[in-house]
Amino acid sequence: MVSIRQQWLSVLIFIAVLSVAVNALVLSALINRYFLEYTTKNYEAHVEQITLYSQRSLQNLDVNKNQMVMDMETHLSDPITSIKLYDALGELLIEVSKDQRFGPDMMREGMMSSMMGGFFEEMDRIDLKDDTGAKIGQLNILRYSSLENSMATRMFRVALFTNSLISVGLVIIMSVVIGLIVSKKMSRDLKDTSVLAQKIDIGEDLEIHSSKVMEIRIIQERLEALRSKLKLKQRSRKNLTDALLHQTRTPLTILKSHFEGYEDGLIHFTEDEIKTCENQIEDLTVIIENMSGMIDADQDMDEVRVEEIDVHAMLTRIVKGLSVQFERKGITLMLNSHEKIKIKSDPYKLSQAIYNILTNAYKYTNGNGRVVVNYQEKDGRVCISVKDDGIGIEKEEIGQIFNAYYRGGNANKTQGEGIGLHVVKENLKSIQGTVDVTSMLNVGTEFTIKIPKVI
């Protein structure tokens, strides 16, 4: 299995070598073309100079032959290998060739010739004439058969090929070094992103440095957003589970207290008592239906079911349901209002909010205490108040008591999870209601619920 780092290095080296190779081919083609043109023009210039010099020398018989040989040797430049000068009678006057020269250049050319093999040669014959047009001699110039096969051209090509190989080697080394540095950074970022995905999968937290590579950084940001959404969903599901479990305790507690009261002979199962128990069973049924909906994580768990509600009848039912529990602790629970008011709202959410407030009053009110429930209609809204003479709430804590899992400093001795008032606020919010609190330590607390008559 090939890693991204290895793929990156392979692609980088391939591109680098390909670029150098293409560049070398293009440059060698252009340079070779211009070099051949230069060599051709240089050969033609030498031939013209040799011809003019030979004509002047044949017409001036006083010229020293040794001087002529030395002058001719200066024209033994690639591709010329030999020069012979004949007089009008065909006698050889001067002969110069590269074989007669000795020096570093000749040694290098000899070595190149032996490595590459021999070259084919051709001879150019030029008739020399005086000003009258009479033939005064002949010039034979021996050269390589093709300028492309000349020693200089071949040496140039070898040098070009050698330099190209060196360039390729340098580019490969630089590509590997740069590729290792860049790929190491990219590989580290990708490994961090992979670890982040694994941690999200198993539900663990991990902080990583943001990558400077845009595409990798986008993936990291998307993973972080996904982790936040999963956390939020898990937290919401936990809150919902805790709220539903908390809500089951109220009807179960009421049913338990009624059955215990019946066993102790404190109450008799009259029609009203049976109706109260039936109402608690209905509340449990609604809660269980909500729990079954938790299987679908995307299902709306805050669905509002609007019905017509008789406020007095609902509060009477709630007070009767909790009266046995309050009486056993020695707390007086009473409903002071009797006005007939009807509203359109969600009976389950509203009654659950009132149940939770009354349960809090029960927990934090001592024996021989008193809890009073009132309601009234005001400015198109219905106000329901629950007032107790319990232990009260610290002024600094009033703003936090509706937060999930928060418990006041003076509530630590009382059993609870700090979820009840949070449910109150969320339920009332879903039916467009509000809840306010006023409290004094060791004096008591009053909760006031305000809801619209119609939602």
N, C-alpha and C positions, 0 to 999 in steps of 0.2 A: 504494500500500500504506500503510495507516494505522498509525502507531506506537501503542504502548500509552499513551505520554504524551499524544498527541492525543486518543485515545479517553477517557482519564481527564479531560482538560480539558473535552471536550464534554459528558460525563456530568455533571461537577460544575456547569458553567454551566447546563445544562438543569434539573438538580434545584433549583439556587438560584433561577433565574427562575420555575420552576413553583411553588416554595414561596412566593415573594413574591407572585406573581399570585393564588394561591389565598387567601393571607392577606389580600391587598388586597380581593379580591372579598367575602370573608366579613365583613371589618371594614367595608367600604363599605356592604354590605347592612344590617348591624346599626346603624351610625352613621346612615345615611340614614333608617332607620325611626324611630329615636329623635329625630332632628332634625325629621322631619316632625311627629311627635307634639308636640314642643316648640313648633314653629311654629304648629300648630293651636291649642294651648292659649293661646299668647301672643296670637293673633288674637282668640280668644273673650274673653280678659281685656280687650283694648283696646276691643272692641265694647261690653262691659258698662260699662267706665269712661266711654266716650264717651256712651252712652245716659243714664247717671245724671247726668253733667255737663250734658248738653243739657236734661234735664228740670228740673234745678235752675235752670239759666240762663233758661229760658222762663218759669218761675214767678216768678223774681226779675227784673223788668224794668229794675232799676237797674244791671245788670251791663254793664260796658264792652265794646263789640263788639271793640275792638282787643285787649283782654285775652282775650276768648273765642277770637279767631283765634290768638293766641300759644299758648293752652292747647291748642287743637285740633291745632296743628302738631306738638305733642309726640307725637301719636298717629299721625302719618304714618310708621308703621313697617311694613316689609315683612310682609304682602302688600298693605297698604292704600295706595292711590295718591291717593285724593281723598275729602273729607268735605264734605257739603252739609247745611245745617240750614235747614228751612222752618218758618214759623209755621203757625197753624191755618188761615189763609187761603191758604196755598200760596205766600206770598212768601218769596224767598230771603233769609235773614238773614246767613248766614256760608258762605263757600266757601274751603276750603284744599285745596291739591293739591301734589304733589311738583314739578310744573312751576314753581311759584312760588318754590321753595327754590333756593338756589344755594350751593355749597360743594364741598369735595373729594369728599364721599360722593356728591353728585348727579352730579358729573363722572364718577366711576368707574362709577356705575350707568348713566349715559348711554352711556358707551363700551361697557359690557357689553351694553346693549340693542341698540346699533347692530351689534355683532359677531354677536350671536345672533339678531337679527331681532326684530320686535315681538312683544308678548304679548297674548293675548286677555284681556279684562277682563269682569267681571260686577259687578252692583250689588245690594247688600243694602239693602232698604227697611224701615225700622223706624218704626212709629207710636209717637209719644210721647204719654203720657196723664198727667193729674194724679191726685191721690189719689182723686177721685170717679169716675175712669174716663173722663173727658171728654178728647177728643183735643185736644192743645195744640200739636202740630207733627209734623213728619216728618223723619227722619234718613236720608239716602242715603249709603251707604258704598261707594265704588268700590274693587274689589280685583282681583287677578289671578284668572283663571277657575279655576285650580287651584293649590293650595299648592305642588305639585311644580314649577310653572312660575314660581314667585316668584323675584325677583332673588337673594335670599339663598340660596335652595335651589340655584339654578344656580351661583352663585359658590362655594358650598360644594362642589358636585360637581366644578367645575373645579379648585378647590384640592386636593381629594382625589385627582383623577386626576393632577394635576401632581406631587404628593408621591409618588404611587405610582410614576410614571415615574422620579423622582429616586431612590427606594428601589431600584428595579430596576437603575438604572445603578450605584449604589453597590455593590449586591450582586454585580453582574457584575464590577466592578473588583476587589472583595475576593476573589471566587471565582477570578478569573484569577491574582491575585498569590499567594494561598494554593496554588492548584492548580499554578502553576509551581514553587513551592518544593517541595511534596510530590512532584510528578511528577518533578522533577529528581532528587531523592534516589532514588525508586523506579526511575527510568530508569537511574541509575548502577548501582544494585544489580543490575538485570536485565542490563545490559551486562556487568558483571563476571562474573555467572553464565554468560552466553553465552560469554565469553572462556574461562572455566574449562572449560566443556564442550568447546570447540574444542581447548584445550591437552591435555585428557585424550585426545581423539581422535587427536592426533598424537604423544602420548606425552611431552609436555613438562610440567615442573613450573611451578606458578604459585600464589603466595600472595595471597589476597584477604581483605578485611575482611568479617567476618560481617555480614549485613544485620540491621537491627532489625525488619524486616517478617517475621513468623513464617513465612508461606508461602514467601517467598524463602529465608529461612534454612534451612528444611527441605530445599528443593531443593539448596542449597549443601552441606548436610551429607550428603545422599544422593550427590551427585557426588563429594565427598571420600571417602566410604566406597567408592564404586565405584573411584576411582583407587587407593585402598589395596589393594583386592582384586585389581585388575589388576596392580599392582606385585608383590604377593605371588605371584600366579600366574606372572608373567614370571620372577620370581626363582626360584621353585620349578622352573619348566621349565628355566631355565638350569642350576641346580644338578643337576637330573636328567640333562640333556644332558651336562654335564661329567663326572658320575659314570659314565654309560654309556660315554662315550669313554675315560675312564680305565680302566674295567674291560676294554675291548677290548684294551688294551695288554698285559695280563698273558698271556692265551692266545697272542696274536700274538708276543710276545717269546719265550715258551717254544717255540712252533713254529719261530720263526726260529733260536733257539739250537740246537735239535735238528738242523735242516737244515744249519746251518753246521758243527756238530760232525760230522755225517755226511760233509760235503764235506772236512773236514780229517782224516777218518779216526779221529776221537776216539771215535765211537760207531758201533754197527751197529744196523740196524733189526731188532731182535729182536721177538718177540711183545709183550714188555713195553713196548718203545719205541713200537711202533705203537699199543698201547692208550693210552699217555700222550698221543700226538698226537690220537687219537680223542676222548679226554676234553676236550682243549682245543678241538677243533672243536665238541663239544657245548656247551661253555661259551659259545663265540661265537654258537652258534645261539640260546641263551637270551637273550643280550644283544640280538641283532637282533630277536627277538620283542618284547622290551621297548621297543625303539626304535620299532617299528611302532605300538605302543600310544600313542605320544606324539601321534599324529594327533588322537586324541580327548582334548581338554583335561580332560574330567571323568572320564576313566577312572582307576581306582585303580592307580597304578603301584607300590604297595607290597604287592602280593598275595603271600601266603605259601603255598608249595606244600610241604606236609608229606609227608615220605617217611621210611622207615627207613634209618638211616645206620650203617654200620660205621666208627667213628671211626678205628681203626687203618688200615683200607684207604683211607679218604679222605686221611688225613695222609700215608700212604706215596705215594699218587698225586701229591699236591701236591709233596712233597719230591723225588720222582723227576723231576717236570716241571721244577723249578727247578734241579736239581743241576748240569746242564751250564752254565747261566748263572753259578752261583756258582763252579764250578770254574775257569771261564775267568778270573775275577777273583782266584782264589787264596783263596777263602773256603770254609771247611769247613761244610757244611750236613748236620745229622744229626737223626734221629728216635730219641730214647732210649727211649721207652716202647713196649711191645709188648702191653699188656693188651687183651683183646678186649672192647670196650664198644659197645653198640648204643643209639642214641637215635632219637627221632622229631622231626625238625625239617626246615627247608628246606635241602637240601644246597647249593644254589647260593649263597644268602646267606651261609651259614657258611663255605664254601670260599673265597668271594670275600673275606671279611673276613680269613681266614688268609693268602691270597695277598697282600693289600695290606700286611699287617704284615710278611711275609717280604720283600716288595719294598722296603719302607722299610729293613729290616735290611740288605738287599743294598746300597742306596744309601749308607747312612751307616756301613758297616763297611769298614775298609781291608783291603787284601790281606793274606793270612796270618791273617785274622780267623776268628772262629768263631761260628756261629749254631746253637743247639740248640733242638729242639722237644720238649716233654714234654706228657703229659696224664695225668689221673687222675680217678677218680670220688670225690666227697666231698659228703656230706649231700644226696644225691639230685640233685646237679648235676655236670656234667662241666667240669673245669678244663683249659684248654689254654694252655700258656705258650710264648712265643717269646723267647729270651734271646740277646742279642748282646754283643760286646765292642767296639762301635763308638764313635762320638764322643760319644754321650750327649746329654741335653737339659737346658737350663737349668731350675733348679727353678721359677723364676717363670713359665716358659712352658708347664709341663706342663698347666695348666688350660685352655690355649688351643689345644693341638695338634689337637683334634678339631673345631675350628671350620672351616667351609669356607673355602678359599683362604688359610688362615693358614700361614705358614712361619716356623720358628724362626730366630733370629739367626745360628746357626752352620750353617744349611742353604742359605744363599744361593748358595754355590758349586756346589751340586748341582742338577741339572735337575729340575724338578717344578712342580706347580701348587697344591699344598696341598689336594688334594681326597681323597687316598687314605684318610687316617685318618677323615675325615668320613664316608666311605662305610662304613668299619668300624663306627663308632658307630651309624649309621642302620640298617645291616643287622642288627646284634646287637639293637638295640632292637626291631625288627620281629619277632624270634623270642624275645623275652623274655630276652635275654642282656645282659651287661654287659662292660665292658673297663676294666681298671685298668693304671696305668703306674707303674713305679719306675725312676729313672734317675739316673746320676751322670756329670758331664762327664768325658770321656776315660777312662771306665771301662766304660760300657755301659748298655743299656736292656733292661727286661723287660716285655713285654705279657702280661697274664693275662686270658684270655677265660673267662667263666662262663656256661653255658647249662643250662637244665633238660633232663632226659632226655626228657621228653615235653611237647609244647606243644599 
